[in-house]
Amino acid sequence: MSKSKPVVFPKLSQRQMADFLGITETRMEWAYRNKIVEREPDGRYRPEAVTPKWLAYERSPRSRSKGRVSSGFERERARLTRLRAEEVSRRLALLDGSLLSTADIVETVKSVCLRIKSKLQAATPRIARSCYHAPNVNEALKNARSEFDAVIAELSALENGAAAPTQFEVVTGDDTNGNAE
């Protein structure tokens, strides 16, 4: 049986080693100064020695301590990641209809207000006619209330999901309460 030769990795410069670990050159220099990783006397790094030490440092509680240089950056990155995730979830909610945008709400409120205004404007002449033709004040009040109740019933029908009218109502002068005068 023959023994296989151990794999020999080339020595890397500080930049190459930092790129290999996925960190900045400054961070690599910091790791060397703090004796987390070692380098050869010629200033180059051995990947087979540096990589396990760097991974052990990254996994240790010491790497998560408050004194860590990039912890502020990492907190900011985590905050930005959360914000992006929330933004994406809001966009998805808008797309699937579980969340309404402010513009949609404003348009809906405008539409409802215009419907109410239209109904009240259409009811005003009917109320005026019923009051004008009433023989006394009590009868005028009763007629006005019945007209107003009819308007409220129409508005309630809109609230309960009845389709909005596509055309304006035509109000004639000789028909109040469905009876010709």
C-alpha positions as CSV (number, residue, x, y, z in Angstrom):
1,M,0.0,0.0,0.0
2,S,1.3,3.4,-0.9
3,K,0.8,6.4,1.2
4,S,-0.7,9.4,-0.5
5,K,1.2,12.6,-0.3
6,P,-0.3,15.3,1.9
7,V,-1.8,18.2,-0.1
8,V,0.4,21.2,0.0
9,F,-1.4,24.5,-0.4
10,P,0.4,27.5,-1.8
11,K,1.1,30.3,0.6
12,L,-1.1,33.3,0.1
13,S,-0.6,37.0,0.4
14,Q,-2.7,39.0,2.9
15,R,-5.1,40.1,0.1
16,Q,-5.4,36.6,-1.3
17,M,-6.0,35.1,2.2
18,A,-8.6,37.8,3.0
19,D,-10.4,37.1,-0.3
20,F,-10.2,33.3,0.5
21,L,-11.8,33.9,3.9
22,G,-14.3,36.4,2.5
23,I,-13.1,39.3,4.7
24,T,-11.3,42.6,4.1
25,E,-7.5,43.0,4.2
26,T,-7.9,45.3,7.2
27,R,-9.8,42.6,9.1
28,M,-7.1,40.1,8.1
29,E,-4.4,42.4,9.5
30,W,-6.5,42.9,12.7
31,A,-6.7,39.1,13.1
32,Y,-2.9,38.8,12.8
33,R,-2.3,41.6,15.3
34,N,-4.7,40.0,17.8
35,K,-3.0,36.7,17.3
36,I,-6.1,35.0,16.0
37,V,-4.2,33.8,12.9
38,E,-0.5,33.4,12.2
39,R,1.7,34.2,9.2
40,E,5.0,33.1,8.0
41,P,8.1,35.2,8.6
42,D,8.0,36.2,4.9
43,G,4.5,37.8,5.5
44,R,2.5,35.1,3.7
45,Y,-0.3,33.0,5.1
46,R,-0.7,29.2,5.1
47,P,-4.4,28.5,4.3
48,E,-4.4,25.1,6.0
49,A,-3.3,26.7,9.3
50,V,-5.2,30.0,9.0
51,T,-8.6,28.7,7.9
52,P,-9.3,26.5,11.0
53,K,-8.1,29.2,13.4
54,W,-10.3,31.8,11.7
55,L,-13.3,29.5,11.7
56,A,-12.7,28.7,15.4
57,Y,-12.6,32.4,16.2
58,E,-15.8,33.1,14.2
59,R,-17.6,30.4,16.0
60,S,-16.4,31.4,19.5
61,P,-18.4,33.6,21.9
62,R,-15.4,36.0,21.8
63,S,-16.3,36.9,18.2
64,R,-19.7,38.0,19.2
65,S,-18.6,40.2,22.1
66,K,-19.2,43.9,22.1
67,G,-15.5,44.7,21.7
68,R,-15.4,43.2,18.2
69,V,-14.5,45.8,15.6
70,S,-17.1,45.0,13.0
71,S,-19.9,44.3,15.4
72,G,-21.5,47.7,14.7
73,F,-21.3,47.0,11.0
74,E,-22.8,43.6,11.5
75,R,-25.7,45.0,13.6
76,E,-26.3,47.6,10.9
77,R,-26.3,44.9,8.2
78,A,-28.7,42.8,10.3
79,R,-31.0,45.8,10.7
80,L,-30.9,46.5,7.0
81,T,-31.6,42.8,6.2
82,R,-34.6,42.9,8.5
83,L,-35.9,46.1,6.8
84,R,-35.5,44.6,3.4
85,A,-37.4,41.5,4.5
86,E,-40.2,43.6,5.9
87,E,-40.3,45.6,2.7
88,V,-40.6,42.5,0.6
89,S,-43.3,41.1,2.9
90,R,-45.2,44.4,2.5
91,R,-44.9,44.2,-1.3
92,L,-46.2,40.6,-1.2
93,A,-49.1,41.6,1.0
94,L,-50.0,44.3,-1.4
95,L,-49.8,41.9,-4.3
96,D,-52.0,39.3,-2.7
97,G,-54.5,41.8,-1.4
98,S,-54.0,41.3,2.3
99,L,-52.7,44.8,2.7
100,L,-54.1,47.9,1.1
101,S,-51.9,50.8,0.1
102,T,-52.7,54.3,1.4
103,A,-53.6,55.4,-2.2
104,D,-56.1,52.6,-2.5
105,I,-57.7,53.6,0.9
106,V,-57.9,57.2,-0.2
107,E,-59.5,56.3,-3.5
108,T,-62.1,54.1,-1.7
109,V,-62.9,56.8,0.8
110,K,-63.3,59.4,-2.1
111,S,-65.6,57.0,-3.9
112,V,-67.8,56.4,-0.9
113,C,-68.0,60.1,-0.1
114,L,-68.9,60.9,-3.7
115,R,-71.7,58.2,-3.5
116,I,-73.0,59.7,-0.3
117,K,-72.9,63.2,-1.7
118,S,-74.7,62.0,-4.9
119,K,-77.4,60.3,-2.9
120,L,-77.9,63.3,-0.6
121,Q,-78.0,65.7,-3.5
122,A,-80.6,63.5,-5.3
123,A,-82.7,63.4,-2.1
124,T,-82.7,67.1,-1.4
125,P,-85.3,68.0,-4.1
126,R,-87.5,65.1,-3.0
127,I,-87.4,66.2,0.6
128,A,-88.1,69.8,-0.4
129,R,-91.1,68.7,-2.5
130,S,-92.5,66.5,0.2
131,C,-92.3,69.4,2.7
132,Y,-93.7,71.9,0.3
133,H,-96.8,69.8,-0.5
134,A,-97.4,68.8,3.2
135,P,-100.6,70.3,4.7
136,N,-98.9,71.1,8.1
137,V,-95.5,71.0,9.9
138,N,-96.0,67.6,11.4
139,E,-96.8,66.1,8.0
140,A,-93.8,67.9,6.5
141,L,-91.5,66.5,9.2
142,K,-92.9,63.0,8.7
143,N,-92.4,63.2,4.9
144,A,-88.8,64.5,5.3
145,R,-88.0,61.7,7.7
146,S,-89.4,59.1,5.4
147,E,-87.3,60.5,2.5
148,F,-84.2,60.6,4.7
149,D,-84.9,57.0,5.8
150,A,-85.0,56.0,2.1
151,V,-81.7,57.7,1.5
152,I,-80.1,55.9,4.5
153,A,-81.5,52.6,3.2
154,E,-80.0,53.2,-0.2
155,L,-76.6,54.0,1.4
156,S,-76.9,50.9,3.6
157,A,-77.5,48.8,0.5
158,L,-74.2,50.2,-0.9
159,E,-72.4,49.3,2.3
160,N,-73.7,45.7,2.3
161,G,-71.9,45.0,-1.0
162,A,-74.6,46.0,-3.5
163,A,-73.2,47.1,-6.7
164,A,-72.7,50.9,-7.0
165,P,-75.0,52.5,-9.5
166,T,-73.3,53.1,-12.9
167,Q,-75.6,56.0,-13.7
168,F,-77.2,58.8,-11.8
169,E,-80.8,58.6,-10.7
170,V,-83.3,60.7,-12.6
171,V,-85.6,62.4,-10.2
172,T,-88.9,63.6,-11.6
173,G,-91.0,66.4,-10.0
174,D,-94.2,64.4,-9.9
175,D,-93.1,61.3,-8.0
176,T,-92.4,61.3,-4.3
177,N,-92.6,58.1,-2.2
178,G,-93.7,56.2,-5.3
179,N,-97.0,58.0,-5.5
180,A,-98.0,60.5,-8.2
181,E,-99.4,63.7,-6.8
